[in-house]
């Protein structure tokens, strides 16, 4: 998934979950500094053991990618070298 696709999917998920105006309110709130991403991430996984987090991550991967892990993009410098 490209960064643009990720952004678009995230915006759609926010709009679908919150509605257009509440999604915009959420974005405004996070941009004005009232949102601590690091704290949010810590709270998000606070109750999960590393094993449970891994189990959920593996289940997500199987659901979205099957048994084959997603292809990793080459580092930009390797992409440039390959193009030349």
N, C-alpha and C positions, 0 to 999 in steps of 0.2 A: 504494500500500500504506500503510495507516495504521500508526502507531507500535505499536499493539496487535498488528496482523497481523504486523509485522516481528518483534516480540518473540516471538510464538508460533512463527513459522517458524524463528527462530534457535534457540529452545529445542528444537524438534523436530529440527532438524539436529544439534544437540549430542547429544541423546539417541540419535538414529539412528547417529551416528558413533562415540560413545564409550560408550553405555549410560547408564542412569539415574544410577548412583552416580558414575561417572567424570565425567559432565557436571556433576553437583552439585559435585564436587571441583574441577573447572575453574573454575566460577563462584565458589566460595569463595576460591580462590587469587587470582582477579582482583580480588575485592572487598577482600581484606585488604592490598592494596598491594604484593603481590609481582609485579605485572604492570605494565609500562610500555607503555601503549598507543601512545605516540608512537614509541618505539623499535621496537615490533612493526610498526607501519605502515611505518617506514623500511626495516626488514629485509624486509618482505613484497615490496616493489617494487624492492629494491636492484639486482637483476640486469636489470631491464627498462629499455629506452630509453623516452623519452617517446613515440616513434612506436609501439613495441610495446604499451605500456600503452594508448594510444589505440586501436590495432587490437583489443585484447582487449575494451576497453570497448564499442566499436562492435559487435563480434560478440555480446557479451552483450545489448546493446540489441536487436539484430535478432532474436536467439533468443527473448527474453522479450516484446518489444513489437512485433515486425514492423518495417516501414520507417517507421512513424509514431512519433515520440518520445512518451514518456509525457506526459500533461497535467500541468502544474505547478499546484499549489494556489495560490490567491490568498493574499496576505499576510492575516493575521487582521484587520487594520484594514479592509481592503477587503471582506472577507466580512461584517464587521459593518455597514459602510456599505451594502452591497448588500441586507442583510436588512431595513434600516430604510426 
